[in-house]
């Protein structure tokens, strides 16, 4: 069984967001880049299955659409335990463009499972998995919170209103995962960091694909209002503020 995991190169969640060029572009100066958290959990779960059932998973490959500056993030995925990596040498400007590039990789290779995080932590588009499914004419299962291989068959579980459902599907397919797929993301070991240097990281040129969307501007959220402190004995004033100012009661 061969698994492909789509990974995004995103700013660390503690990054202070700034914009440049009259608020039309994200300022990357001083930004610490990481693997998108949902993608990192997907990689962790694939490795857990590989470790628990030797011989079931032949290869785990990660794929990223990004320029050469995304390679440190890709190398981290290799250090965590991925066997190989593919970098599609293009700026990921648009989800349709990114999906088109990854779909072309899947067409040329033979993967049993393609895994995407439910969304990326930068733009929260939540569209890549569905697009890949349509482009490749493959079944997809969304909101997957559990993935396992049982007696050679893939078992999936997903959260639904009021409970959980177990899903079976044919291979190959697209799995769109959410939180719960793994408890904690795996941390690279020293051995993993050293071996990552010798693992294959293949850079390929992008295919022609349309950009269907563009960012025309960004706005930062409004600053939070100052906190008002009320004496614990002054219940009347608290009720007055909640009723007349906060409009909560």
N, C-alpha and C positions, 0 to 999 in steps of 0.2 A: 504494500500500500504506500502510495506517495502522496504527500500533503504539501500544498502551497499555501503560505500564509502571507496575506497582503499587509504590509506595514507602512505607516505614515511617519514622517519625520516632523514632530510638532514641538512647539515651545514648551519648556517646563511649566507646569501649572502655577508656579510661584513667580513667573515672569511678569514684570511690570510692563503692560502694553502701552506702546507709543506708536504714533503714526507720523509719516512724513509726506512731502509733496502735496501740501494742502489737504491732508487727511485722505489721500487716495491710495496710500501704500503703507504696509506694515513695516515698522522700523526694526530691522534684524540686528542692529548694533548691540553687542553684549548679551545676546540671547543664548541661553543654554538649551540645546535641542535634545529631545528624548524620543524613545519609541512611544507611539500613541498607546496609552494605558490599556485599552481594550485589545489592541493587537498583541501587546506583550502578554496579556492573560491567555490569549489564544495560543501563542507559542508555548507558554508554560504548560497548558493542558495537553498539547500534542506531545510534548516531551515526557509528561507524566505517563501517558499511554505507552509511549515507546519504551520507557524504563520498566514499566510494570509487565509488559508483554513482549519480551524480546522476539524479534523476527516478524512481528505484525506490521510495523511501520518500517519500510525500507529507507525512506528518505524524507526529510523535512526541509523544504526550501522556502526562503522568504523573498518577496519581491517588493520593490519600492520604485515609484516614479519620482525621480529627483536628480538634481545636478550633483557634481562630485562632492560638494560640501555635505551631502547627506551620508557619505560613506562611514564616518565614525558611528552614526546611529545603526547603520546596517551591520558594521563589525560587532557592535554590542549584541545584536541578535545572534550572530555567529558565536560569540563568546558565551551566550546563555545556553546554546546547544544546537542551533540550527546547523544542518549539514552543508548547505550551500546558499548562495544569495544571487539575485539578479537585480541589477540597477538599470532602469530604463532612463537613459540620459536626456531628461526633459524636465522643465519646470512644471510642477503640478498646478496649473492655473485653474482647471475646470474639472468637475467630477466626470463628465462625459468623456473628456480627453483622457483622464487617468484610467477609466474603465476600458476604453478602447485599447490602450497600451497593454494593460494586464490581460485582456481577452486574447490579444495576439500571442502573448507568451503561453497562455493555456492551450491555444490551438496548436502550437508547435511542440509542446511537451505533452506528457501523459500523466495527469494528476487525478487521483481518485477523489480527493476532497480539496476544495478551495475554501479557505476560511478568511472572513473579513470581520473586523470589529464592527459593532452596530453603528458607530459613528467615530469621527475623529474629535479630539478635544479642542481643536482650534476653531473650525467652522461648523461642526455639528451638523453636517449635511445629511447623514444617514441615508445615502442614496447609492453608494458604490455596489453593495451586494446585489441589490435588485437589478441594477444596470448590467452587471456581469451575467446574471441569470438569463436576462433577455438576449444579450449579445451572443451568448454561447449556447442558448437553447437548452439549458440545464435546469433541473429542479433546484429550488432553494428553500431553506428553512430559516425563518427569522427568529430573533429573540431567543436564541438557544442558550440555555443556562447550564446544560449538562451534555457532554459528548463522551461516548465510550465505545469501545469495540468489544462485543460480546459474541463469542462463538463465531468469530469471523465476520459478523454483521455489525453495522454501525447503529448505535442506539442514541437517540436524541431526546432531550426533554426541554420543554419551553414553558415559561410562566404564562398563564392565562387568567382572566378575571375569575377569582374564586378558587383557583387551584393550579394544577400542573398537568400537562399532557405529554405523553410519550409518543414520539413520531418515528416512523421507519421510512426510508426512502432508498431509491436505487442509486448506485454509483455510476458515474461521478455526479457530484452535486456541490452546491454552494451552501456553506454554513455561515450564518450571520450571528455572531455571538454577542452576549451581553454579560454584565456582572454576574458572578456566581459560577462561571465556567471553570474558574480556578480560585482557590482561596487567596493566595498571594503570588505576585509575579516572582519568577525565579531570578535570583541574583547571580551574575557571572562569577565563577570561581577563578582562582589564579591560573589553574590549568586551562580553563576555558578561554581566558583572555590570551594565553600564550598560543593555544592551538588555533584560535580564530585567525591569526595572521597567515596561517597556511591553508585555510579553507578557501574553496573557490568563490570568488565574487566576480561575476560576469557583468560587464557593462554592454548594453545593446542600444542601438539608436532607435528612436521612436518612429512609428509609422505616421503617415498623414492622418490627421483627425481634426474635426471641426471643434472650435471653442463655442459653446452654445450660451455661455453666460460670462459676465465680467463684473468686477467690483468697480462701482463708480464712486464710492466714498465710504468712510467709516466714521462712526461717532462713539465716543466714550460714554458710558452710563453717567447719569447725573450723580454728583457726590451725595452721600447719605446726609440727611439732616442731623443737626447736633442732637445729642442725647439729652433728654430732660430728666432730672432726678427729682423725685418727690419724696418728702418725708414719710416714712412708713406709717406714721400716725395720722397723716393728712389724707384720709380715704376720700373725703369729699372732693378735694382738688384732683385726685387721680381719676375719679369717675367723671368729673367735668371735662378733663382733657380727652379721655377716651371717647366721650360722647360728642363733644363739640369740635375737637381738633382732629383726632385720629379717625372719627366716624366709625368706630368699631362696635359701639353699643348704642 
